[in-house]
Amino acid sequence: MGAEDDPTAIRSVAVSPADVVDAYAYTRENPGEAVLRITPPFHGRMRARIHVYRRDDAELTGAVHVDPAAVLDSEVRAAYPQFRTEDDEQPADSGDSSLTPDQRRKRHAAAVESWRERARESLAETVSIETEHGRRQVDLKSLG
């Protein structure tokens, strides 16, 4: 492995807050997985972009995958709005019991959009990346 293939060279990772939020929300709502992907050649300052997959190819490509949950504040992750169906148990004061399925989807979409706005402002200052020598912390830089 050459120096350009060694992720231990990474000191900081730049991310788009929108990519972080989109990747986290995608994985919560869809069957695939979305990560923030850093691809070789590696150097001190890298950019991570959203990457969606059903089968992890990081071993083949040499890419480093960062879980978007690791980049978001724990309170923001916990506040992600859950979609409720008629069959779900609804709190008596939620007002959801009289909503049509379309109204439920619209309410959920509005809640997710509000969550996205808050989440884009809640990025960590560092993130852990996996290398062949174990996990290591690197600085996280927001592009937004």
N, CA, C and O of each residue as an XYZ file, in Angstrom:
576
protein
N       0.843     -1.172      0.000
C       0.000      0.000      0.000
C       0.888      1.235      0.000
O       1.775      1.371      0.842
N       0.647      2.126     -0.941
C       1.404      3.362     -1.021
C       0.889      4.387     -0.029
O      -0.185      4.226      0.550
N       1.674      5.454      0.163
C       1.290      6.512      1.104
C      -0.057      7.118      0.734
O      -0.823      7.494      1.622
N      -0.363      7.220     -0.555
C      -1.630      7.816     -0.989
C      -2.829      6.917     -0.702
O      -3.971      7.370     -0.780
N      -2.586      5.652     -0.371
C      -3.655      4.719     -0.023
C      -3.812      4.552      1.485
O      -4.640      3.758      1.931
N      -3.039      5.279      2.268
C      -3.034      5.131      3.718
C      -3.896      6.209      4.374
O      -3.514      7.379      4.376
N      -5.059      5.835      4.936
C      -5.940      6.844      5.534
C      -5.391      7.484      6.805
O      -5.977      8.441      7.311
N      -4.277      6.974      7.330
C      -3.698      7.626      8.510
C      -3.135      9.007      8.159
O      -2.823      9.791      9.055
N      -3.005      9.306      6.879
C      -2.554     10.632      6.451
C      -3.629     11.693      6.686
O      -3.316     12.883      6.724
N      -4.878     11.288      6.842
C      -5.992     12.237      6.988
C      -5.924     12.922      8.348
O      -5.881     12.266      9.389
N      -5.915     14.271      8.319
C      -5.945     15.076      9.549
C      -7.300     15.744      9.753
O      -7.747     15.950     10.881
N      -7.951     16.083      8.618
C      -9.267     16.720      8.714
C     -10.141     16.290      7.540
O      -9.656     15.970      6.455
N     -11.437     16.295      7.797
C     -12.421     15.897      6.796
C     -13.445     17.015      6.666
O     -14.024     17.459      7.658
N     -13.664     17.464      5.436
C     -14.673     18.484      5.163
C     -15.954     17.798      4.707
O     -15.924     16.887      3.880
N     -17.083     18.250      5.258
C     -18.379     17.688      4.889
C     -19.370     18.806      4.633
O     -19.276     19.887      5.215
N     -20.308     18.535      3.766
C     -21.436     19.426      3.571
C     -22.479     19.064      4.625
O     -22.854     17.897      4.728
N     -22.959     20.029      5.411
C     -24.011     19.710      6.376
C     -25.222     19.051      5.713
O     -25.848     18.170      6.301
N     -25.550     19.472      4.498
C     -26.678     18.856      3.787
C     -26.403     17.385      3.504
O     -27.307     16.559      3.631
N     -25.160     17.034      3.118
C     -24.813     15.632      2.877
C     -24.955     14.799      4.151
O     -25.464     13.679      4.110
N     -24.509     15.344      5.270
C     -24.605     14.630      6.553
C     -26.065     14.339      6.879
O     -26.433     13.206      7.188
N     -26.883     15.373      6.804
C     -28.300     15.254      7.146
C     -29.015     14.332      6.156
O     -29.819     13.491      6.558
N     -28.726     14.489      4.869
C     -29.358     13.629      3.858
C     -28.984     12.167      4.067
O     -29.836     11.285      3.961
N     -27.723     11.910      4.362
C     -27.275     10.527      4.572
C     -27.953      9.921      5.801
O     -28.401      8.776      5.756
N     -28.031     10.666      6.881
C     -28.674     10.154      8.092
C     -30.153      9.864      7.831
O     -30.648      8.792      8.177
N     -30.851     10.814      7.224
C     -32.280     10.641      6.952
C     -32.521      9.504      5.954
O     -33.469      8.735      6.111
N     -31.677      9.395      4.941
C     -31.845      8.335      3.944
C     -31.808      6.965      4.608
O     -32.660      6.119      4.338
N     -30.832      6.747      5.467
C     -30.686      5.448      6.110
C     -31.871      5.161      7.036
O     -32.244      4.001      7.215
N     -32.458      6.187      7.615
C     -33.617      5.990      8.493
C     -34.871      5.630      7.704
O     -35.753      4.951      8.230
N     -34.964      6.072      6.451
C     -36.209      5.952      5.684
C     -36.161      4.951      4.531
O     -37.197      4.674      3.926
N     -34.992      4.402      4.213
C     -34.846      3.575      3.008
C     -34.116      2.268      3.330
O     -33.485      2.136      4.379
N     -34.215      1.308      2.409
C     -33.563      0.015      2.664
C     -32.045      0.020      2.494
O     -31.373     -0.832      3.076
N     -31.492      0.930      1.734
C     -30.042      0.989      1.553
C     -29.389      1.720      2.703
O     -30.055      2.116      3.658
N     -28.091      1.897      2.610
C     -27.365      2.638      3.635
C     -26.647      3.799      2.975
O     -26.103      3.668      1.879
N     -26.653      4.930      3.650
C     -25.932      6.103      3.165
C     -24.837      6.433      4.166
O     -25.060      6.437      5.377
N     -23.656      6.709      3.641
C     -22.501      7.064      4.462
C     -21.850      8.297      3.870
O     -22.224      8.765      2.795
N     -20.870      8.813      4.591
C     -20.011      9.870      4.068
C     -18.735      9.164      3.649
O     -18.055      8.555      4.475
N     -18.413      9.244      2.375
C     -17.332      8.443      1.797
C     -16.116      9.303      1.474
O     -16.223     10.358      0.849
N     -14.957      8.820      1.919
C     -13.675      9.462      1.629
C     -12.902      8.484      0.752
O     -12.675      7.340      1.148
N     -12.500      8.923     -0.425
C     -11.840      8.013     -1.362
C     -10.374      8.369     -1.568
O     -10.002      9.542     -1.526
N      -9.532      7.338     -1.792
C      -8.118      7.591     -2.079
C      -7.969      8.335     -3.400
O      -8.879      8.285     -4.227
N      -6.871      9.013     -3.622
C      -5.683      9.082     -2.778
C      -5.937      9.952     -1.552
O      -6.628     10.967     -1.630
N      -5.369      9.541     -0.418
C      -5.556     10.235      0.846
C      -4.448     11.256      1.071
O      -3.296     11.035      0.696
N      -4.808     12.359      1.678
C      -3.845     13.389      2.082
C      -4.387     14.056      3.333
O      -5.422     13.631      3.848
N      -3.744     15.055      3.824
C      -4.101     15.681      5.098
C      -5.521     16.198      5.200
O      -6.204     15.957      6.195
N      -5.972     16.913      4.168
C      -7.333     17.455      4.163
C      -8.130     16.751      3.081
O      -7.760     16.762      1.907
N      -9.240     16.133      3.498
C     -10.060     15.356      2.566
C     -11.495     15.867      2.588
O     -11.919     16.561      3.511
N     -12.220     15.504      1.551
C     -13.652     15.826      1.455
C     -14.417     14.514      1.494
O     -14.062     13.564      0.795
N     -15.474     14.456      2.315
C     -16.352     13.292      2.361
C     -17.662     13.660      1.678
O     -18.252     14.706      1.949
N     -18.099     12.789      0.795
C     -19.347     13.015      0.064
C     -20.329     11.887      0.374
O     -19.940     10.781      0.748
N     -21.604     12.200      0.207
C     -22.631     11.199      0.461
C     -22.487     10.046     -0.543
O     -22.223     10.261     -1.726
N     -22.664      8.832     -0.046
C     -22.568      7.627     -0.875
C     -23.624      6.644     -0.379
O     -23.677      6.324      0.809
N     -24.460      6.172     -1.293
C     -25.523      5.235     -0.956
C     -25.183      3.879     -1.553
O     -24.753      3.786     -2.703
N     -25.377      2.832     -0.766
C     -25.090      1.489     -1.266
C     -25.974      0.455     -0.583
O     -26.573      0.707      0.463
N     -26.035     -0.699     -1.197
C     -26.685     -1.865     -0.592
C     -25.634     -2.890     -0.179
O     -25.866     -3.709      0.711
N     -24.482     -2.834     -0.831
C     -23.375     -3.728     -0.500
C     -22.113     -2.885     -0.331
O     -21.745     -2.127     -1.229
N     -21.469     -3.014      0.791
C     -20.294     -2.210      1.112
C     -19.108     -2.649      0.245
O     -18.711     -3.814      0.265
N     -18.552     -1.705     -0.512
C     -17.416     -2.010     -1.391
C     -16.127     -1.334     -0.914
O     -15.171     -1.222     -1.681
N     -16.094     -0.889      0.330
C     -14.938     -0.143      0.833
C     -13.652     -0.958      0.752
O     -12.588     -0.407      0.469
N     -13.738     -2.254      0.996
C     -12.521     -3.079      0.915
C     -11.956     -3.110     -0.497
O     -10.739     -3.131     -0.680
N     -12.827     -3.111     -1.489
C     -12.380     -3.147     -2.884
C     -11.824     -1.800     -3.344
O     -10.851     -1.747     -4.095
N     -12.447     -0.719     -2.890
C     -12.076      0.610     -3.375
C     -11.050      1.311     -2.496
O     -10.407      2.265     -2.934
N     -10.891      0.848     -1.263
C      -9.993      1.514     -0.329
C     -10.612      2.730      0.330
O      -9.938      3.454      1.062
N     -11.904      2.962      0.072
C     -12.588      4.127      0.642
C     -12.763      3.977      2.149
O     -12.787      2.869      2.685
N     -12.883      5.103      2.803
C     -13.196      5.151      4.227
C     -14.641      5.634      4.338
O     -15.006      6.654      3.754
N     -15.450      4.907      5.080
C     -16.837      5.292      5.280
C     -17.018      5.851      6.682
O     -16.548      5.277      7.664
N     -17.709      6.983      6.756
C     -18.021      7.619      8.026
C     -19.538      7.546      8.208
O     -20.296      7.969      7.335
N     -19.968      7.012      9.337
C     -21.383      6.930      9.664
C     -21.892      8.347      9.925
O     -21.341      9.042     10.779
N     -22.935      8.796      9.208
C     -23.429     10.156      9.442
C     -23.918     10.369     10.875
O     -23.893     11.495     11.370
N     -24.359      9.307     11.545
C     -24.787      9.438     12.943
C     -23.630      9.886     13.829
O     -23.841     10.573     14.828
N     -22.406      9.498     13.466
C     -21.234      9.880     14.251
C     -20.907     11.364     14.115
O     -20.145     11.910     14.912
N     -21.472     12.003     13.124
C     -21.195     13.412     12.851
C     -22.254     14.324     13.481
O     -22.027     15.521     13.655
N     -23.412     13.746     13.819
C     -24.516     14.522     14.378
C     -24.571     14.417     15.901
O     -24.240     13.381     16.478
N     -24.985     15.486     16.527
C     -25.197     15.527     17.962
C     -26.221     14.468     18.370
O     -27.195     14.242     17.652
N     -26.012     13.821     19.509
C     -26.899     12.735     19.955
C     -28.335     13.208     20.183
O     -29.278     12.462     19.915
N     -28.513     14.428     20.671
C     -29.871     14.946     20.876
C     -30.601     15.128     19.554
O     -31.803     14.878     19.468
N     -29.890     15.557     18.534
C     -30.496     15.726     17.211
C     -30.874     14.361     16.634
O     -31.954     14.201     16.065
N     -29.986     13.381     16.783
C     -30.309     12.030     16.300
C     -31.573     11.509     16.984
O     -32.449     10.944     16.329
N     -31.663     11.698     18.285
C     -32.820     11.207     19.042
C     -34.111     11.929     18.656
O     -35.201     11.380     18.813
N     -33.988     13.154     18.153
C     -35.169     13.947     17.799
C     -35.679     13.676     16.392
O     -36.642     14.308     15.958
N     -35.049     12.739     15.662
C     -35.518     12.463     14.295
C     -36.981     12.025     14.353
O     -37.317     11.102     15.095
N     -37.859     12.675     13.578
C     -39.294     12.362     13.658
C     -39.626     10.978     13.087
O     -39.218     10.632     11.978
N     -40.357     10.219     13.854
C     -40.806      8.899     13.418
C     -42.120      9.046     12.657
O     -42.998      9.810     13.058
N     -42.245      8.308     11.561
C     -43.502      8.310     10.810
C     -44.497      7.436     11.552
O     -44.186      6.300     11.910
N     -45.684      7.957     11.781
C     -46.713      7.198     12.493
C     -47.839      6.834     11.526
O     -48.329      7.675     10.772
N     -48.233      5.574     11.565
C     -49.365      5.122     10.757
C     -50.588      5.016     11.648
O     -50.489      5.181     12.864
N     -51.738      4.743     11.053
C     -52.961      4.566     11.836
C     -52.805      3.461     12.863
O     -53.374      3.534     13.953
N     -52.035      2.436     12.521
C     -51.877      1.287     13.395
C     -50.971      1.569     14.585
O     -51.020      0.853     15.585
N     -50.144      2.605     14.487
C     -49.259      2.946     15.597
C     -50.082      3.505     16.747
O     -51.118      4.140     16.546
N     -49.605      3.259     17.931
C     -50.270      3.830     19.097
C     -49.996      5.326     19.107
O     -48.839      5.747     19.101
N     -51.049      6.128     19.122
C     -50.916      7.575     19.082
C     -51.197      8.166     20.452
O     -52.133      7.730     21.122
N     -50.416      9.144     20.889
C     -50.763      9.850     22.116
C     -52.120     10.532     21.940
O     -52.440     11.001     20.848
N     -52.907     10.590     22.995
C     -54.260     11.140     22.913
C     -54.272     12.580     22.414
O     -55.215     12.985     21.734
N     -53.244     13.359     22.736
C     -53.233     14.770     22.355
C     -52.457     15.059     21.069
O     -52.213     16.222     20.750
N     -52.063     14.012     20.320
C     -51.241     14.232     19.126
C     -52.031     14.769     17.952
O     -51.463     15.399     17.060
N     -53.348     14.527     17.936
C     -54.150     14.961     16.805
C     -54.002     14.070     15.595
O     -54.604     14.350     14.558
N     -53.214     12.996     15.687
C     -52.974     12.117     14.548
C     -54.125     11.151     14.262
O     -54.230     10.640     13.147
N     -54.976     10.897     15.230
C     -55.988      9.862     15.063
C     -57.012     10.194     13.991
O     -57.614      9.286     13.419
N     -57.223     11.469     13.705
C     -58.221     11.840     12.701
C     -57.608     12.188     11.344
O     -58.320     12.646     10.451
N     -56.321     11.982     11.176
C     -55.654     12.353      9.922
C     -55.766     11.248      8.878
O     -55.765     10.061      9.205
N     -55.861     11.659      7.622
C     -55.829     10.699      6.519
C     -54.370     10.285      6.296
O     -53.463     10.967      6.774
N     -54.128      9.182      5.579
C     -52.738      8.791      5.289
C     -51.950      9.904      4.599
O     -50.775     10.106      4.904
N     -52.581     10.626      3.677
C     -51.885     11.713      2.978
C     -51.529     12.838      3.952
O     -50.443     13.411      3.865
N     -52.429     13.153      4.867
C     -52.147     14.184      5.858
C     -51.013     13.749      6.786
O     -50.189     14.570      7.188
N     -50.969     12.449      7.129
C     -49.895     11.924      7.967
C     -48.542     12.069      7.264
O     -47.554     12.464      7.883
N     -48.506     11.745      5.963
C     -47.254     11.875      5.190
C     -46.804     13.326      5.130
O     -45.620     13.623      5.288
N     -47.748     14.227      4.903
C     -47.399     15.653      4.841
C     -46.904     16.161      6.189
O     -45.948     16.934      6.248
N     -47.547     15.731      7.272
C     -47.117     16.143      8.608
C     -45.709     15.616      8.885
O     -44.865     16.329      9.427
N     -45.471     14.372      8.509
C     -44.149     13.783      8.715
C     -43.099     14.525      7.883
O     -42.017     14.831      8.384
N     -43.409     14.815      6.622
C     -42.465     15.530      5.756
C     -42.127     16.902      6.348
O     -40.970     17.320      6.315
N     -43.114     17.596      6.882
C     -42.866     18.905      7.494
C     -41.994     18.753      8.747
O     -41.108     19.573      8.992
N     -42.245     17.713      9.529
C     -41.441     17.483     10.734
C     -40.000     17.152     10.366
O     -39.067     17.621     11.019
N     -39.816     16.348      9.325
C     -38.459     16.000      8.887
C     -37.740     17.239      8.371
O     -36.556     17.421      8.656
N     -38.422     18.088      7.625
C     -37.782     19.306      7.117
C     -37.356     20.220      8.265
O     -36.273     20.804      8.224
N     -38.190     20.346      9.273
C     -37.829     21.138     10.447
C     -36.623     20.515     11.154
O     -35.714     21.224     11.584
N     -36.622     19.188     11.271
C     -35.493     18.485     11.886
C     -34.217     18.726     11.077
O     -33.157     18.961     11.657
N     -34.307     18.671      9.749
C     -33.140     18.877      8.890
C     -32.506     20.244      9.141
O     -31.282     20.362      9.197
N     -33.329     21.266      9.290
C     -32.808     22.610      9.537
C     -32.000     22.649     10.836
O     -30.909     23.218     10.878
N     -32.541     22.041     11.889
C     -31.818     21.993     13.173
C     -30.560     21.148     13.057
O     -29.507     21.519     13.576
N     -30.667     20.014     12.376
C     -29.549     19.070     12.291
C     -28.354     19.655     11.537
O     -27.209     19.374     11.891
N     -28.600     20.456     10.513
C     -27.490     21.043      9.739
C     -26.603     21.936     10.602
O     -25.459     22.213     10.242
N     -27.132     22.386     11.746
C     -26.375     23.250     12.658
C     -25.756     22.461     13.808
O     -25.190     23.060     14.722
N     -25.851     21.139     13.784
C     -25.456     20.318     14.945
C     -24.367     19.304     14.618
O     -24.454     18.147     15.031
N     -23.349     19.723     13.885
C     -22.274     18.804     13.521
C     -21.195     18.761     14.594
O     -20.930     19.758     15.266
N     -20.589     17.618     14.743
C     -19.494     17.427     15.692
C     -18.255     18.192     15.233
O     -18.185     18.640     14.089
N     -17.291     18.338     16.117
C     -16.028     19.000     15.779
C     -14.969     18.006     15.324
O     -14.031     18.365     14.613
N     -15.131     16.747     15.744
C     -14.220     15.679     15.335
C     -15.050     14.453     14.967
O     -16.219     14.334     15.335
N     -14.411     13.552     14.234
C     -15.069     12.299     13.876
C     -14.015     11.197     13.881
O     -12.837     11.443     13.625
N     -14.451     10.011     14.170
C     -13.559      8.859     14.197
C     -13.577      8.169     12.830
O     -14.643      7.936     12.259
N     -12.390      7.846     12.312
C     -12.313      7.090     11.057
C     -11.556      5.792     11.319
O     -10.720      5.715     12.219
N     -11.862      4.786     10.524
C     -11.237      3.469     10.658
C     -10.035      3.389      9.725
O     -10.130      3.710      8.540
N      -8.905      2.956     10.276
C      -7.716      2.713      9.470
C      -7.232      1.299      9.786
O      -7.763      0.655     10.691
N      -6.261      0.825      9.072
C      -5.745     -0.518      9.360
C      -5.058     -0.581     10.719
O      -4.817     -1.665     11.251
N      -4.747      0.576     11.275
C      -4.121      0.658     12.594
C      -5.144      0.932     13.695
O      -4.768      1.202     14.836
N      -6.423      0.865     13.363
C      -7.484      1.117     14.339
C      -8.195      2.427     14.066
O      -7.952      3.084     13.054
N      -9.071      2.796     14.975
C      -9.839      4.037     14.833
C      -9.005      5.216     15.316
O      -8.224      5.107     16.261
N      -9.196      6.362     14.630
C      -8.511      7.579     15.063
C      -9.406      8.787     14.839
O     -10.221      8.807     13.916
N      -9.251      9.776     15.676
C     -10.034     11.003     15.593
C      -9.376     11.973     14.611
O      -8.157     12.143     14.597
N     -10.216     12.601     13.795
C      -9.744     13.651     12.898
C     -10.694     14.848     13.041
O     -11.842     14.694     13.459
N     -10.206     16.027     12.694
C     -11.032     17.230     12.745
C     -12.096     17.167     11.665
O     -11.879     16.617     10.585
N     -13.248     17.741     11.976
C     -14.342     17.801     11.026
C     -14.577     19.254     10.664
O     -14.735     20.095     11.549
N     -14.602     19.561      9.382
C     -14.813     20.923      8.901
C     -16.122     20.980      8.115
O     -16.361     20.164      7.225
N     -16.950     21.942      8.453
C     -18.228     22.111      7.762
C     -18.027     22.992      6.534
O     -17.350     24.018      6.599
N     -18.617     22.586      5.423
C     -18.543     23.377      4.195
C     -19.695     24.363      4.077
O     -19.828     25.048      3.063
N     -20.519     24.438      5.097
C     -21.696     25.304      4.994
C     -21.808     26.361      6.015
O     -22.766     27.133      6.002
